[in-house]
Structure formats: structure tokens, C-alpha cells
Amino acid sequence: MKATIWHNPACGTSRKTLAILQETPGVELTVVEYLVNPPSADKLAQLYRDAGLTPQQGLRLRGTDAEERGLPQADDATVLAAMAAEGKLIERPLVETDKGVRLCRPQEKVLDIL
């Protein structure tokens, strides 16, 4: 099974999710450090759609200026453009496998798609 994690090595939840993926037999893992290589707005839209989330639900509020910028109330295109431009606005970690996409908070949510 192929799996991609949009990972922040400074985040404990992201590291724990990555460990679950690394310890699961048969997983062909791709790790994307999204703060270095943020996904495009189109890719983010697909990830959130496949996860059953709105872009606003995938918005990281803690440690960002998202609320001050009005992003929680903004339209999808505005939120996605902001996330693609500033990876720190993406809540982490996102994991995509053949079985779907999850925002893995808590990290055990990754088990749903393995």
C-alpha cells in the first residue's frame, strides 16, 4: 500500500503518525515536509474533499495568524490559497493512502486508512 504523509518533524502528533506508518508492514511511504514543499491549492482541495473536511476544518489556528486574517470565515478558495502560500496554516498531519485521506489528530486516525 502506498501512503503519503504531509509531515512537520517539529510536531509530536506528526512524528507519532509517521512512526505508525513506518511500523506498518507493506506500506510504501512518501514523506513530504509541507513547510518546505507545501501542496498546491488544488492538491489541498482534493485532500480535504477526500477526507470529508472543509478547508476551514483543515486550517491550523494555534500558533498562526489565521484568526486575525479572518481565514476561518473566508471562502474555500481564499483559505486554500493562504495554505498553499504559507504551509504553517495547514493542520497536520494529513495522510493519504489507497483507502482515503485523514487529518490524523489524534494519530490513531491513520489506522482508519491502513
Sequence and secondary structure as in RCSB ss.txt:
>XXXX:A:sequence
MKATIWHNPACGTSRKTLAILQETPGVELTVVEYLVNPPSADKLAQLYRDAGLTPQQGLRLRGTDAEERGLPQAD
DATVLAAMAAEGKLIERPLVETDKGVRLCRPQEKVLDIL
>XXXX:A:secstr
 EEEEEE TT HHHHHHHHHHHHSTT EEEEEETTTS   HHHHHHHHHHHT  GGGGB  TTSSTTTTTGGGS 
HHHHHHHHHH GGGB S EEEETTEEEE SSGGGGGGG 
